[in-house]
């Protein structure tokens, strides 16, 4: 039986990777900082650990790894995996690599894996629909309002479950070795259209506040957490790598990759909104 080490096992994608691997019959070893709070399916081998401590990774008997991106230790992690007899690594990467916008976070992880000589697949995820929950959720729950100065800006958000299922296919099936899959949602939607689908799912209207970029930034910084950490990038104050933003031409169009790999259509934003409606109530 194949043994898969899932790093980032309690993350938004990793948790679904664990669930789908269990359903497939694979033996799953889940790496987490706090096994007592992991709440993962029965039968999963929960192991305390962290990718920032490569020496402590539980690699004995592991055949394949789902690798969460930690560029600082990626080369040491991959080297230890190779020494332990791991044959395949599937990376959680980003569509920003495909677009040439990421040179210092996901790309070094991809390069470390490719240089190892192990089998590899890169899952380059596009825009997470979850971003809207992290950015908009608190103000929608509090006042049915969205602090966003660009209600008509387009996006192609995707369900985290599609990312996870593509990763599981790559972990278990041989036909995906040596491929870099760039994933998107199935449709381009404006923020206003996304908000309408969230409103429909939660059963209550939401409205966009008339705010500037600066006002929105101050709001998200007060909000804290993921929103505060990502607000400067999301609002166009800095580039993906954290520097000064430069005009970049990126063609925004849905890709068929999810359906090609999974043999079924990518989940819609409306389905995602239904799945997460409780987070907006």
Phi, psi and omega in degrees: 000136180291133175253123182245127171270121178256112174270155187062037191291340179256012176282177185296325177268316183303323180297321178287324175303313178302311182301315182289326176295318177300316178299328182283346181096004178286154172276127187244128171248120187253123179269127181209150178289334184221087181303329184292339182250010189290322180054050178258166185300154177300145179093350178281136177277102182274126182230131177286133179177178186204138180294344176282355177236074185303327182295336183266006184289137182276079190263350183298125178082001181277133180260326185218152182229133164266116191253114172287143187283115170228091189297331184299328184241009188303315184294321179290320178300313182293320179298318179293324177297316179297317179297328183278354178097010175297139183256332188218140175231130174249121183264141166275108184241201187220145173298343176297333176294314179301321182280355181078018183261348183241113177239352188234000181239288180283323184301315178300328177292314176304315183295320179298319181292315180296322182290345184286338185086358177281162171295143183213155168216137176253128177256098185267094184283140174275211184295125176283128171301330179303336178305324181292326177293317182290322182278312189266335189308309183300316182285330175293316179297323186280320189214015180059029187232155179236128175267090182213118182280357185233066184295341181256012177286140184271156173210170179227062190291150182231154179285134180298335179293328177293321177299313182297318183292325175295318178299319180294319175303316182293327178291322190260334185253139185285340188289351184259002181296136177079016181249146171246110185261119174264124188245146172220171169287173187277348184215148169277127181227140173286162176301324179296319178293321177296318179298322180296323179287326174295316179300318180296319182290323183274347179077026181203137183294154171231157181226150174271131174280149178276089185234156174273170175302318183295320178293320178295318179300313180299321179298311183291327177293324174292326182295324177080187177063214183299320182299316180295321181292328187255355189299319182297322177288313184297330182264004174083019177276339178211164183281176179303323182273000176099355180270193178294135180290142175236147178300125180230128178272109178237121180287121181263109181206142178293140178255150182273010190301315182302312181294323179296321182280317187269342182075020177209155183297150173297147179294142181279164175295325178300320178293318178301316181299320176296318181296333185244017185303324180299332179287348180252005183257000000 
